[in-house]
Amino acid sequence: MNGPRRIGQTVPEVAGKALGKRGLAFGSLINDWPSIVGHQLSLRTAPDKLSFPRGKREDAVLHIRAMGAIALELQHLEPQIVERINSFFGYRAVAKIKLIHAAPLSMPKPVVRPRDLTMDEELSVMTTAATVEDEELRATLERFGRSLLARPRPAPRRR
């Protein structure tokens, strides 16, 4: 059959290849991690591996990447987290948590607020774009110029 297929038929095939031995259960756990543990915990933790006992699909050990004080907090929250994970799956998928002292692979980048432009910089942006006749394009170029000047500059390299 070469016609359109339902997405539900394709997802296991594609996701199964991408996740390899980890399986679809781990993929859905990664995807829904923030809704399972909460936004704040999900920023500083990440599921690393889901290890099921040989021949079983329940009572797994969930390995979680965490660093510093958050690891201690996770130890205290283990019963609640295990309960949330199991209610997410709808059965006793996870029996316990094992902490890995490592940063989550995708740590959020700190938000860096751009600095305010000096009067000279602001004047330079406006005079450079002043020759553009199209009002919308001029405004866009001014915003772009401001963003380039206002972004933090990298620290000089040490030799």
Buried (B, 14 or more C-beta within 10 A) or exposed (E): EEEEEEEEEEEEEEBBEEBEEBBEBBBBBBEEBEEBBEEEBBBBBBBBBBBBEEEEEEEBBBBBBBBEEBBEBBEEBBEEBBEBBBEBBEEEBBBEBEBBEBBBEEEEEEEEEEEEBEEEBBEBBEEEBEEBEEEEEBEEBBEEBBEEBBEEEEEEEEE
